[in-house]
Amino acid sequence: MSESTFVIVGASLAGAKAAEALRDGGFDGRIILIGEEQQRPYERPPLSKGYLTGKEAAEKAYVHEESWYAEHNIDLRLGIRATRIDREHREVQLEGGERVHYDKLLLATGSSVVRLKVPGSELEGLRYLRTFDESTELRAVLAEGGQLVVIGGGWIGLEVASAARGYGASVVLIEQQAQPLLAVLGPELGAFYAQVHRDHGVDVRLGVGVQAITGDGGRLTTVVTSDGHEVPADAVVAGLGIRPNVELAADAGLLVDDGVVVDEYLRTTDPDIYAAGDVANAHNSLLGRQIRVEHWANAKDQGSAAARSMLGFDEPFAKVPYFYSDQYDLGMEYSGYVRPGDFDSLIYRGDPASHEFCAFWLNKRTIVAGMNVNVWDVHPTIRALIKSAAPVDADRLADPAAPLADVAD
Ligand SMILES: Cc1cc2nc3c(=O)[nH]c(=O)nc-3n(C[C@H](O)[C@H](O)[C@H](O)COP(=O)(O)OP(=O)(O)OC[C@H]3O[C@@H](n4cnc5c(N)ncnc54)[C@H](O)[C@@H]3O)c2cc1C
């Protein structure tokens, strides 16, 4: 039995996958997995999809069976917060003062929602969606119907709007940009999603912010938009984005810059401390740049990758980023990474109006990102095309009859 102790702070997807990979990689020392939530590690995507809509059982969201932790000799400490890292003595301090020794430490502290800061945002009825409990509460609210106002046309806001329509609630969606998902998908595909929601009866209001929330007796009743309109609301969900939970790392003097900065081995500026998942601003050796990714696949893959680095495997992290979203009868997967200005053409394969198509972002004839909407079993090929960086024939790419595997020159 190894004498080493590996501590993981953050008992969610990245943390649980790291614990699993440590055991799979042959580590037989002590693993302590510390999480401030009461629930054992779970996946968040169902919280705005199957679980929120009531179609999926809660049990499906958990990363492992309850018995798995004891079976794999993982010391799972739930409902307790790590408050400080003492790098000199290699200890993590927990709420209440207990100090836990580590030989190697993984920070998988994830992220927290950005809170709305306008007059009235303290009123009862304003909700956020990050945790299981918040999803359970929101589910009950949606089931009551009434009028829901969603602030923010990002993935979470749009998925909540979709779930709410499924319950028959009326929904007003307020987005201050010119389109939903503008930063990720650009104006054309943002407009596509806006139209999908309008077609399902959502009142989509673009280019307007929120100046205040007003209420009665401590409970919200109205959202006042930046152009002065008063929108009645029985409930409001704000999906304004997230911020990485970097406080532990920053207080410990680790390099932090939009997340905990790690190299391609997910190692921080302290060689015994690693970071993975939403909190990590990691060097992706495939993309040749630092990126912080706020998605499920990244948390899953980086948790495992960090664990393998902690075990001494020499495997730089080089995955093509990937995420997915389900809204109404529309399922999409997105592979790659592109920022405005990083591409010179957008090519469609299939007609978006048919709701079955792919879109590709190209830079100098190579695919930098691809999205498949209601077209299945293609994302491994799309990821391979991105990974190969091979120039592609735009005509073949745009032709749904031409095999996707044959579009490279
Ligand atoms: C509603 C919702 C739907 C989503 N849907 C999708 C989707 O469809 N597709 C997709 O790709 N991604 C989706 N995501 C994003 C995805 O869930 C996240 O990228 C993923 O959860 C990140 O995992 P993580 O383990 O890095 O961090 P987190 O899931 O944020 O977990 C971090 C954990 O660490 C704990 N923690 C933090 N600080 C401390 C501390 N000091 N001490 C102890 N514990 C601490 C937190 O309480 C939390 O439990 C969704 C997210 C949400 C909220």
The ligand as an SDF file (V2000), in Angstrom:
LIG
                    3D

 53 58  0  0  0  0  0  0  0  0999 V2000
  -27.5530   23.4960  -15.5860 C   0  0  0  0  0  0  0  0  0  0  0  0
  -26.2940   23.1750  -16.3310 C   0  0  0  0  0  0  0  0  0  0  0  0
  -26.3680   22.5250  -17.5460 C   0  0  0  0  0  0  0  0  0  0  0  0
  -25.2260   22.2360  -18.2690 C   0  0  0  0  0  0  0  0  0  0  0  0
  -25.3310   21.6220  -19.4640 N   0  0  0  0  0  0  0  0  0  0  0  0
  -24.2260   21.3350  -20.1740 C   0  0  0  0  0  0  0  0  0  0  0  0
  -24.3160   20.6920  -21.4390 C   0  0  0  0  0  0  0  0  0  0  0  0
  -25.4070   20.4130  -21.9320 O   0  0  0  0  0  0  0  0  0  0  0  0
  -23.1920   20.3930  -22.1070 N   0  0  0  0  0  0  0  0  0  0  0  0
  -21.9680   20.6910  -21.6150 C   0  0  0  0  0  0  0  0  0  0  0  0
  -20.9690   20.4030  -22.2650 O   0  0  0  0  0  0  0  0  0  0  0  0
  -21.8350   21.3150  -20.3930 N   0  0  0  0  0  0  0  0  0  0  0  0
  -22.9280   21.6370  -19.6780 C   0  0  0  0  0  0  0  0  0  0  0  0
  -22.8110   22.2620  -18.4570 N   0  0  0  0  0  0  0  0  0  0  0  0
  -21.4800   22.5930  -17.9430 C   0  0  0  0  0  0  0  0  0  0  0  0
  -20.8680   21.4370  -17.1430 C   0  0  0  0  0  0  0  0  0  0  0  0
  -21.8040   20.9240  -16.2600 O   0  0  0  0  0  0  0  0  0  0  0  0
  -19.6370   21.9370  -16.3930 C   0  0  0  0  0  0  0  0  0  0  0  0
  -18.6700   22.2550  -17.3580 O   0  0  0  0  0  0  0  0  0  0  0  0
  -19.1190   20.9100  -15.4090 C   0  0  0  0  0  0  0  0  0  0  0  0
  -20.0330   20.7400  -14.3710 O   0  0  0  0  0  0  0  0  0  0  0  0
  -17.7920   21.3410  -14.8210 C   0  0  0  0  0  0  0  0  0  0  0  0
  -17.3970   20.3700  -13.9060 O   0  0  0  0  0  0  0  0  0  0  0  0
  -16.3080   20.6700  -12.7910 P   0  0  0  0  0  0  0  0  0  0  0  0
  -16.1660   19.3720  -12.0240 O   0  0  0  0  0  0  0  0  0  0  0  0
  -15.1100   21.2730  -13.3870 O   0  0  0  0  0  0  0  0  0  0  0  0
  -16.9220   21.8040  -11.8590 O   0  0  0  0  0  0  0  0  0  0  0  0
  -18.3150   21.9500  -11.1120 P   0  0  0  0  0  0  0  0  0  0  0  0
  -19.3390   21.0830  -11.7200 O   0  0  0  0  0  0  0  0  0  0  0  0
  -18.5770   23.4050  -10.9960 O   0  0  0  0  0  0  0  0  0  0  0  0
  -18.0180   21.3840   -9.6640 O   0  0  0  0  0  0  0  0  0  0  0  0
  -17.1280   21.9680   -8.7590 C   0  0  0  0  0  0  0  0  0  0  0  0
  -17.4780   21.4580   -7.3940 C   0  0  0  0  0  0  0  0  0  0  0  0
  -16.4990   21.9190   -6.4700 O   0  0  0  0  0  0  0  0  0  0  0  0
  -17.1350   22.3590   -5.2990 C   0  0  0  0  0  0  0  0  0  0  0  0
  -16.2320   23.3110   -4.6210 N   0  0  0  0  0  0  0  0  0  0  0  0
  -15.8490   24.5280   -5.0850 C   0  0  0  0  0  0  0  0  0  0  0  0
  -15.0100   25.1110   -4.2120 N   0  0  0  0  0  0  0  0  0  0  0  0
  -14.8680   24.2420   -3.1820 C   0  0  0  0  0  0  0  0  0  0  0  0
  -14.1300   24.2770   -1.9560 C   0  0  0  0  0  0  0  0  0  0  0  0
  -13.3510   25.3160   -1.6220 N   0  0  0  0  0  0  0  0  0  0  0  0
  -14.2190   23.2150   -1.1090 N   0  0  0  0  0  0  0  0  0  0  0  0
  -14.9950   22.1420   -1.4410 C   0  0  0  0  0  0  0  0  0  0  0  0
  -15.7150   22.0630   -2.5800 N   0  0  0  0  0  0  0  0  0  0  0  0
  -15.6430   23.0950   -3.4440 C   0  0  0  0  0  0  0  0  0  0  0  0
  -18.4180   22.9820   -5.8110 C   0  0  0  0  0  0  0  0  0  0  0  0
  -19.3900   23.0850   -4.7970 O   0  0  0  0  0  0  0  0  0  0  0  0
  -18.8130   21.9900   -6.8980 C   0  0  0  0  0  0  0  0  0  0  0  0
  -19.5770   20.9310   -6.3720 O   0  0  0  0  0  0  0  0  0  0  0  0
  -23.9630   22.5860  -17.7380 C   0  0  0  0  0  0  0  0  0  0  0  0
  -23.8750   23.2490  -16.4910 C   0  0  0  0  0  0  0  0  0  0  0  0
  -25.0320   23.5490  -15.8010 C   0  0  0  0  0  0  0  0  0  0  0  0
  -24.9460   24.2690  -14.4810 C   0  0  0  0  0  0  0  0  0  0  0  0
  1  2  1  0
  2  3  1  0
  2 52  2  0
  3  4  2  0
  4  5  1  0
  4 50  1  0
  5  6  2  0
  6  7  1  0
  6 13  1  0
  7  8  2  0
  7  9  1  0
  9 10  1  0
 10 11  2  0
 10 12  1  0
 12 13  2  0
 13 14  1  0
 14 15  1  0
 14 50  1  0
 15 16  1  0
 16 17  1  0
 16 18  1  0
 18 19  1  0
 18 20  1  0
 20 21  1  0
 20 22  1  0
 22 23  1  0
 23 24  1  0
 24 25  2  0
 24 26  1  0
 24 27  1  0
 27 28  1  0
 28 29  2  0
 28 30  1  0
 28 31  1  0
 31 32  1  0
 32 33  1  0
 33 34  1  0
 33 48  1  0
 34 35  1  0
 35 36  1  0
 35 46  1  0
 36 37  1  0
 36 45  1  0
 37 38  2  0
 38 39  1  0
 39 40  1  0
 39 45  2  0
 40 41  1  0
 40 42  2  0
 42 43  1  0
 43 44  2  0
 44 45  1  0
 46 47  1  0
 46 48  1  0
 48 49  1  0
 50 51  2  0
 51 52  1  0
 52 53  1  0
M  END
$$$$
